[in-house]
Structures are given as C-alpha cells and as structure tokens.
Amino acid sequence: MKKPVTKVIGTVIDIVMYAIMFMQMLYIFTGNLLHEIFGMVFFGCLVVHIIIKRKWIKALVTGKLKGSSKAQKFSALLTALLLICTILLMLSSMGVSRTIFPWFDFLRSSDLHRYLATAALTLAAVHGGMHFYIRAKKKKKSAVLISLIAVFCLVFGLFGVPYINRHFKKVDIGYADAVSGEKVEWKGKKPLVVYFTRLGNTDFDDDVDAVSGASLLYADGRLMGSDQLIADMIEDITGCDKKAVTLTGKKYPSGYGATVSAASDELDEKARPDIEPIDVSGYDSIILVYPLWWGTVPPPVSTFLEGNDFSGKTIYLVATQGSWGFSKSTKAVKEQAKGAEVIEALSIYCEDIPDARPKLVEWIKGL
Ligand SMILES: Cc1cc2nc3c(=O)[nH]c(=O)nc-3n(C[C@H](O)[C@H](O)[C@H](O)COP(=O)(O)O)c2cc1C
C-alpha cells in the first residue's frame, strides 16, 4: 500500500503537470521566458512523478504486467509512448530554447516542438483517463469521454493553438539584430524579392493595438509587416531588389477577424484587387514572400502573378503561415504565374519570423 502522503504528493504533482501542460500551449500569453521556466518546472515534476511510480515502471520494463487486463495493457503501452514522447519533447524544448539553453543544438525545430507538445498533451489526457477507466463501472461512457478529451487535445494543439497565436501575436524586435548579418551571393542574376504584407495594405486604426490585436510586429517600436521583415532579411543577405505588392484601391480592415472574412469573400469571388504595377522583366529569379491566406496566396498576390509574364523565370516561394507548409498556394502560383518554374523554398511559422534569418541564409547557400 502506498503511503497517503506519497499519494497526496503524487496527485498534486499530476494536477500541476496537467495545468502546466495546458498553460504551456497558451505560451503566447506568458511569453518566452516564463514558457521556458515552466517547461523546466514540468520536467522537474515529471521526474518526481516517475520516482513515485517507479514500481509500476519497473513492472512495465520487466514485463510483469503480463497477467493484467486488456485495459491495463493498453494503458501500459500508452504510458511507454507518453514517456518516449515527453523525452523527445524535453530535448526539442531545449533545442528551441532561446534563453535558458541557447547552446543546445539538437531537435531545433519549432514545428516538431509543437507536434510533440500536442502528442504529449493528448497521450497524457488518455493516460490520466485510463486510470479512471480501469476503475470505472460504466466502461462505455468513460471510453467515450476519454476519446472526446483526446480529440479535443489534438484539435486544440493542431488548430486551436495556431489560431490563438495568429490572433494575439504581438512581438517587439530590434530591427538591426533581426535583419543584418552574413551576406551570401545569389548564384545567377540578381533576384527580385516581391512581398505582400498587411501593413501598407490595411486601414489600421490609430489605436491599432487595442483594435487589431493580432499579428502585429514592432521593430524598434514601429509597426512593421511580418512579410516585409522577411523581405528585408533576404534583401540584406543577397543585396537583391525588393518590391511590395501594394493595393491602390480599398485596403483591408483594421481588425484581424474582419480581414480574415474580407479575404474569404474575395477568394470566393476570385477577386483581383488593383495593385501598383510591378515590372519583373529584368529578373530571372523572383522570390515571392507572402502570408498564407485561407491556405493560398492573398488575392493582391494573384493580381501580381496574373498581371506579369513569367516565361523562363523561376519563382521561389517563401510562405509565412500560422499552421504549416504551403497548403494550396503552390498550386495557385503555378496556375496564375504563366510560364514560371515554381519552387517551394521555405515555409516559415509566423512566430519564427523574427528569427528566420539563419534559415534564409542556409536556404540561399544551398541553392
Ligand atoms: C486573412 C488571413 C487568412 C489566413 N489564413 C491562414 C491559413 O489558411 N493558414 C495559415 O497557416 N495561416 C493563415 N493566416 C495566418 C497568416 O498566414 C500569418 O499570420 C502570417 O503568415 C503572418 O503574417 P502577418 O503577421 O502579416 O499576418 C491567415 C491570416 C490572415 C490575415
């Protein structure tokens, strides 16, 4: 029999761990430093949890759970998976750490970190749920409840967290630190970077902080477009020319949600809003920097692509996004940019935009 004190400590630790895991997913509100500190507290709690459950883990490792029920075997398998997942999560936490472990250069991928965190949260929810299931009288009901919680955790991690980040991201950076650094020669003729960003194409209110909230980037205290920052980095790295896709008519509304629905309407109508002309005739390579909007290129970018002749030119796609990959944008660019060879260069998660320079350098060096 377990001593009651150990049991109480174990329960408290478990609750703290679940609370931290959930809170860590909402790191957009806590900021990076607290996220890293709570990450360490979590792994500290995990060590205590493992010490408390050491007999059970020993039984798992030595195969002494053989005689147990199907539910117990499933629970054991799940625990083993959760353990592997949390170890990988710990390594990737150190890999993506900016403040506490900046020297740790292993599993340095924020995408992987997000997926591992989602997997760990989901497995942990089922792991906790299985303890109830094994004791529960109404097995079917408990199984449904556990499945629902697991689906919620998965959807929350994969879609909810990126959605929240997109709506509440507000970042302050030092412009020179983010943009300047190592120069790399572009192999071939000087390229042109063409970018689209909300700033300059949005009627921001005076109290933009209060109204728009989402997706705001401040460089040296001044509002800046995220995709402009990427374009500036490429300009600094390669010395290329740079042009912005700029609306000449109606701009997007200040509110993030309002822009999302305005873009949705435009995409439904296949709208091609008027933009300032961009001449690409003197360039062989165009680096197109754009945010994913509804999984594709924003309508003003389509105006740019359809309004030019890209025969014999290569378009390198640099997509910024709040989820992953290029979604349907590659197909759209191939259809809209007549004659172009289209290459997926880099997809950058919105939060990684201020730190994207090394990735860009690596890509351009590898061309
Ligand atoms: C109208 C709109 C639609 C968006 N749709 C998507 C989407 O489908 N997938 C995605 O990953 N991100 C989407 N996002 C998020 C942006 O891609 C992300 O915020 C952007 O790359 C960062 O640039 P920003 O700070 O200028 O918004 C959308 C953003 C807006 C404003």
The ligand as an SDF file (V2000), in Angstrom:
LIG
                    3D

 31 33  0  0  0  0  0  0  0  0999 V2000
   -6.8940   36.6580  -43.9700 C   0  0  0  0  0  0  0  0  0  0  0  0
   -5.9790   35.7080  -43.3130 C   0  0  0  0  0  0  0  0  0  0  0  0
   -6.0860   34.3620  -43.5740 C   0  0  0  0  0  0  0  0  0  0  0  0
   -5.1710   33.4660  -43.0350 C   0  0  0  0  0  0  0  0  0  0  0  0
   -5.2640   32.1620  -43.3540 N   0  0  0  0  0  0  0  0  0  0  0  0
   -4.3060   31.3050  -42.9360 C   0  0  0  0  0  0  0  0  0  0  0  0
   -4.3140   29.9440  -43.3370 C   0  0  0  0  0  0  0  0  0  0  0  0
   -5.1780   29.4820  -44.0760 O   0  0  0  0  0  0  0  0  0  0  0  0
   -3.3420   29.1340  -42.8900 N   0  0  0  0  0  0  0  0  0  0  0  0
   -2.3540   29.5970  -42.0840 C   0  0  0  0  0  0  0  0  0  0  0  0
   -1.4980   28.8210  -41.7220 O   0  0  0  0  0  0  0  0  0  0  0  0
   -2.3010   30.8740  -41.6860 N   0  0  0  0  0  0  0  0  0  0  0  0
   -3.2540   31.7440  -42.0950 C   0  0  0  0  0  0  0  0  0  0  0  0
   -3.2200   33.0280  -41.7010 N   0  0  0  0  0  0  0  0  0  0  0  0
   -2.1310   33.4790  -40.8240 C   0  0  0  0  0  0  0  0  0  0  0  0
   -1.0360   34.1530  -41.5990 C   0  0  0  0  0  0  0  0  0  0  0  0
   -0.5390   33.3640  -42.6270 O   0  0  0  0  0  0  0  0  0  0  0  0
    0.0870   34.5930  -40.6720 C   0  0  0  0  0  0  0  0  0  0  0  0
   -0.4520   35.3710  -39.6780 O   0  0  0  0  0  0  0  0  0  0  0  0
    1.0720   35.3410  -41.4520 C   0  0  0  0  0  0  0  0  0  0  0  0
    1.8740   34.4800  -42.1810 O   0  0  0  0  0  0  0  0  0  0  0  0
    1.9640   36.2270  -40.6260 C   0  0  0  0  0  0  0  0  0  0  0  0
    1.9580   37.4330  -41.2430 O   0  0  0  0  0  0  0  0  0  0  0  0
    1.1330   38.6680  -40.6330 P   0  0  0  0  0  0  0  0  0  0  0  0
    1.7420   38.9260  -39.3010 O   0  0  0  0  0  0  0  0  0  0  0  0
    1.3510   39.7640  -41.6190 O   0  0  0  0  0  0  0  0  0  0  0  0
   -0.3000   38.2340  -40.5520 O   0  0  0  0  0  0  0  0  0  0  0  0
   -4.1420   33.9440  -42.1950 C   0  0  0  0  0  0  0  0  0  0  0  0
   -4.0700   35.3000  -41.8940 C   0  0  0  0  0  0  0  0  0  0  0  0
   -4.9700   36.1840  -42.4360 C   0  0  0  0  0  0  0  0  0  0  0  0
   -4.8520   37.6520  -42.1200 C   0  0  0  0  0  0  0  0  0  0  0  0
  1  2  1  0
  2  3  1  0
  2 30  2  0
  3  4  2  0
  4  5  1  0
  4 28  1  0
  5  6  2  0
  6  7  1  0
  6 13  1  0
  7  8  2  0
  7  9  1  0
  9 10  1  0
 10 11  2  0
 10 12  1  0
 12 13  2  0
 13 14  1  0
 14 15  1  0
 14 28  1  0
 15 16  1  0
 16 17  1  0
 16 18  1  0
 18 19  1  0
 18 20  1  0
 20 21  1  0
 20 22  1  0
 22 23  1  0
 23 24  1  0
 24 25  2  0
 24 26  1  0
 24 27  1  0
 28 29  2  0
 29 30  1  0
 30 31  1  0
M  END
$$$$
